[in-house]
Amino acid sequence: MKWIMFIALLLVSGYSYAQQQINVFACEPEWASLVQELAGDKANIYTATTAFQDPHHIEARPSLIAKVRRADLIVCTGSGLEVGWLPLLLRQSANPKVQPGQAGYFLAGDQVVRLEIPEKVDRSMGDVHAEGNPHVHLDPNRIAVIAEALSKRLVQLDPINKIFYEQRRKDFLAKWKTAIVKWQQQARLLEGVSIAVNHNSWVYLFEWLGIQQVAVLESRPGIPVSASYLAQLKHRLADVPVKMVIYAAYQNDRAAIWLGKEMNIPVVQLPYTVDGADNVVDLFSLFDVTIERLLRALEA
Amino acid sequence: MCHMKNLTRIMLVNLLIWLSLAVHAAKVTSNEFNPAISLILNGTYSQFSNDPDDYVIPGFALAEETGPGEEGFSLGESELTMSANIDDLFYGSFTAALTAEDSVEVEEAYIETVGLGKGVTIKAGRFYSGIGYLNSKHLHSWDFRDQPLVYRAMLGNQLADDGLQVRWLAPTEFYLEFGIEGYRGEGFPAGGAASDGKGSTTLFVHTGGDYNQSNSWLAGLSLVNAEALDRETGDPAEIFTGDSELVIADFVWKWAPNGNPKQTNFKLQVEYFMRSENGTYQGNPYDADQDGYYIQAIYQFIPRWRVGLRYDSLSADDPGLAFAGTALDTQGHDPERWSVMLDWSRTEYSRLRLQYNADDSGTESDSQLYLQYVMSLGSHGAHSF
């Protein structure tokens, strides 16, 4: 009898809690952070992945199904990044609010112009996305566009707090635009610099800062780096002024470290997203730390 | 029979032409209005020390086509799946399999509600039952070439039938789902569509969650109540009519450092089956219990490479002298099996596997060696837990 009451209590507490705040399911930490900026304590945010997980390779775990079941809004990247797990979560959740086409379904990638949309897609090319490169959060200008759209979505879902959300959006965008100017000034030295990357996750950052991506250590996206391909790459890069090799916190560092040693260039771990390094606690510090680490490697 | 085969061939050819047109129209990218199509290609080279045609598990009345498979080169079950959202409320999926006999079989064909609300999902058609952990998994996501002995002996590899399923996902912080199913009663351990085509029912509950960032788990308890009407086993057939009641307890634990399975990961899986059958077997009154379990561990030690170890055990009541010489005669033997496997995946879409079984499910030990490929092409598969 006691356990029945316990379950009943859990159910009741679940319902009443949901009414006070918007339950947000963020697929990646960058979107959890953006919702935090725009909604503050009006949102109860759950982040499905961490900076140390590869967002391509997540399983539809029981815990995630339970969270989507209770969500009022899901905020994900889209563009095929979560294709292996998000559709399954949505189907299993039986939650009508967050299905595609509903107000509770928000894909950040759909709000902006994406780069590298392929003419043709074939699996022999590796894990390429027909919708283009999904790592859009590494361009702060695109974040600003996404923030506008996301804020409108919050208003749509919770119109009573319209003024609150609009004020937060204005405050965030003002701070954000100031920060963009600061970052661009700091990063002037990076313009035109040649960099090798572990996985093709940085095109938006590089496009913004004018960095040249000269090599990708994975021969094809999503296929682990092979020794023979690395040797070829080293040979090919012999005459290229590569300044550094970078990889994300969630990726294996072995290939990057090998190439760094062989070519005698700095190897830089970038946070890639919020919580990807100790001092990266929000979107602002994500770009602070990213630029700081790139500059430090350039000086080395 | 020959006419039937030709017909299925023609159907298959038509299906393939249609498929190639659909793929062409969709330019390989996922087109929202065309169904997602995925084709699983599966083939095996097998070598056994015993003749697989003589395969029996003493004490267990087996379903048709359950055993170690064919020797030599053979095409395993290659599957073609088409699925899509039908509209905002319904999802549909269809899987046809090319069986070892070169015929096409409808493995699954169902519709399912999407976002019905209140945590309720309704599924109707033919589908794999939600009981246990492994029952609803398609062959391409199995970690071994063959099913555990409990599934082989008590469910004819997998329970699938025509029916209706209702699931309810509780609005709790952790995962808790209840399910109830009603079936026609053709799928083993049922048979003969008893009770006017409402021959079996199941109940199940699954719960699970994250222990911490690196560890997750899933556990379940399932009940199957199946009526068998003239259910046949073996050749010449032995006939069973009666009730088959099955309880399954399952548990899965997964580990990946920081929850990132890409480099290394580990999976521990256990299922326990307990069954009671009573009725008449070959005209004699029969009432006996059987149970069994398997435990398996899969370890990805470096990217792309995994090793696996599995132990299977079964045990059956001695049904008495009246059943001497039938499939139910245990011959004083407790079936068991050890399996080891090594597999390699170029990407998540391709897999090559080497497996060895030391199989004591029969009275005479059998060494079974499998070399298998499982490849998927077409739409991106789902990463289910």
HADDOCK unambig.tbl for C-alpha pairs under 7 A between the chains (distance, minus, plus):
assign (segid A and resid 10 and name CA) (segid B and resid 172 and name CA) 6.57 0.50 0.50
assign (segid A and resid 11 and name CA) (segid B and resid 171 and name CA) 6.25 0.50 0.50
assign (segid A and resid 11 and name CA) (segid B and resid 172 and name CA) 6.19 0.50 0.50
assign (segid A and resid 14 and name CA) (segid B and resid 171 and name CA) 6.71 0.50 0.50
assign (segid A and resid 14 and name CA) (segid B and resid 172 and name CA) 6.53 0.50 0.50
assign (segid A and resid 52 and name CA) (segid B and resid 258 and name CA) 6.38 0.50 0.50
assign (segid A and resid 52 and name CA) (segid B and resid 260 and name CA) 6.76 0.50 0.50
assign (segid A and resid 53 and name CA) (segid B and resid 258 and name CA) 6.90 0.50 0.50
assign (segid A and resid 53 and name CA) (segid B and resid 259 and name CA) 6.20 0.50 0.50
assign (segid A and resid 53 and name CA) (segid B and resid 260 and name CA) 4.64 0.50 0.50
assign (segid A and resid 54 and name CA) (segid B and resid 260 and name CA) 6.33 0.50 0.50
assign (segid A and resid 57 and name CA) (segid B and resid 262 and name CA) 7.00 0.50 0.50
assign (segid A and resid 59 and name CA) (segid B and resid 383 and name CA) 4.85 0.50 0.50
assign (segid A and resid 59 and name CA) (segid B and resid 384 and name CA) 5.56 0.50 0.50
assign (segid A and resid 59 and name CA) (segid B and resid 385 and name CA) 5.58 0.50 0.50
assign (segid A and resid 60 and name CA) (segid B and resid 383 and name CA) 6.12 0.50 0.50
assign (segid A and resid 60 and name CA) (segid B and resid 384 and name CA) 5.10 0.50 0.50
assign (segid A and resid 60 and name CA) (segid B and resid 385 and name CA) 5.59 0.50 0.50
assign (segid A and resid 61 and name CA) (segid B and resid 385 and name CA) 5.25 0.50 0.50
assign (segid A and resid 62 and name CA) (segid B and resid 175 and name CA) 5.41 0.50 0.50
assign (segid A and resid 62 and name CA) (segid B and resid 208 and name CA) 5.53 0.50 0.50
assign (segid A and resid 62 and name CA) (segid B and resid 209 and name CA) 5.46 0.50 0.50
assign (segid A and resid 63 and name CA) (segid B and resid 174 and name CA) 5.85 0.50 0.50
assign (segid A and resid 63 and name CA) (segid B and resid 175 and name CA) 5.59 0.50 0.50
assign (segid A and resid 63 and name CA) (segid B and resid 208 and name CA) 6.75 0.50 0.50
assign (segid A and resid 63 and name CA) (segid B and resid 209 and name CA) 4.54 0.50 0.50
assign (segid A and resid 63 and name CA) (segid B and resid 210 and name CA) 6.17 0.50 0.50
assign (segid A and resid 65 and name CA) (segid B and resid 175 and name CA) 6.86 0.50 0.50
assign (segid A and resid 66 and name CA) (segid B and resid 172 and name CA) 6.80 0.50 0.50
assign (segid A and resid 66 and name CA) (segid B and resid 173 and name CA) 6.23 0.50 0.50
assign (segid A and resid 66 and name CA) (segid B and resid 174 and name CA) 5.81 0.50 0.50
assign (segid A and resid 66 and name CA) (segid B and resid 175 and name CA) 4.83 0.50 0.50
assign (segid A and resid 67 and name CA) (segid B and resid 173 and name CA) 6.74 0.50 0.50
assign (segid A and resid 69 and name CA) (segid B and resid 119 and name CA) 6.80 0.50 0.50
assign (segid A and resid 69 and name CA) (segid B and resid 171 and name CA) 6.67 0.50 0.50
assign (segid A and resid 70 and name CA) (segid B and resid 171 and name CA) 6.33 0.50 0.50
assign (segid A and resid 84 and name CA) (segid B and resid 380 and name CA) 6.56 0.50 0.50
assign (segid A and resid 84 and name CA) (segid B and resid 381 and name CA) 6.18 0.50 0.50
assign (segid A and resid 84 and name CA) (segid B and resid 382 and name CA) 4.64 0.50 0.50
assign (segid A and resid 84 and name CA) (segid B and resid 383 and name CA) 5.28 0.50 0.50
assign (segid A and resid 85 and name CA) (segid B and resid 382 and name CA) 5.85 0.50 0.50
assign (segid A and resid 85 and name CA) (segid B and resid 383 and name CA) 5.56 0.50 0.50
assign (segid A and resid 88 and name CA) (segid B and resid 382 and name CA) 6.60 0.50 0.50
assign (segid A and resid 91 and name CA) (segid B and resid 114 and name CA) 5.64 0.50 0.50
assign (segid A and resid 91 and name CA) (segid B and resid 115 and name CA) 6.82 0.50 0.50
assign (segid A and resid 93 and name CA) (segid B and resid 119 and name CA) 6.55 0.50 0.50
assign (segid A and resid 94 and name CA) (segid B and resid 114 and name CA) 5.81 0.50 0.50
assign (segid A and resid 94 and name CA) (segid B and resid 115 and name CA) 3.90 0.50 0.50
assign (segid A and resid 94 and name CA) (segid B and resid 116 and name CA) 5.61 0.50 0.50
assign (segid A and resid 94 and name CA) (segid B and resid 117 and name CA) 5.53 0.50 0.50
assign (segid A and resid 94 and name CA) (segid B and resid 119 and name CA) 5.00 0.50 0.50
assign (segid A and resid 94 and name CA) (segid B and resid 120 and name CA) 5.92 0.50 0.50
assign (segid A and resid 94 and name CA) (segid B and resid 121 and name CA) 5.94 0.50 0.50
assign (segid A and resid 95 and name CA) (segid B and resid 115 and name CA) 4.41 0.50 0.50
assign (segid A and resid 95 and name CA) (segid B and resid 116 and name CA) 6.67 0.50 0.50
assign (segid A and resid 95 and name CA) (segid B and resid 117 and name CA) 5.14 0.50 0.50
assign (segid A and resid 95 and name CA) (segid B and resid 119 and name CA) 6.39 0.50 0.50
assign (segid A and resid 96 and name CA) (segid B and resid 115 and name CA) 3.87 0.50 0.50
assign (segid A and resid 96 and name CA) (segid B and resid 116 and name CA) 5.92 0.50 0.50
assign (segid A and resid 96 and name CA) (segid B and resid 117 and name CA) 5.42 0.50 0.50
assign (segid A and resid 99 and name CA) (segid B and resid 115 and name CA) 6.72 0.50 0.50
assign (segid A and resid 121 and name CA) (segid B and resid 28 and name CA) 6.57 0.50 0.50
assign (segid A and resid 121 and name CA) (segid B and resid 29 and name CA) 6.66 0.50 0.50
assign (segid A and resid 130 and name CA) (segid B and resid 29 and name CA) 5.97 0.50 0.50
assign (segid A and resid 223 and name CA) (segid B and resid 347 and name CA) 6.39 0.50 0.50
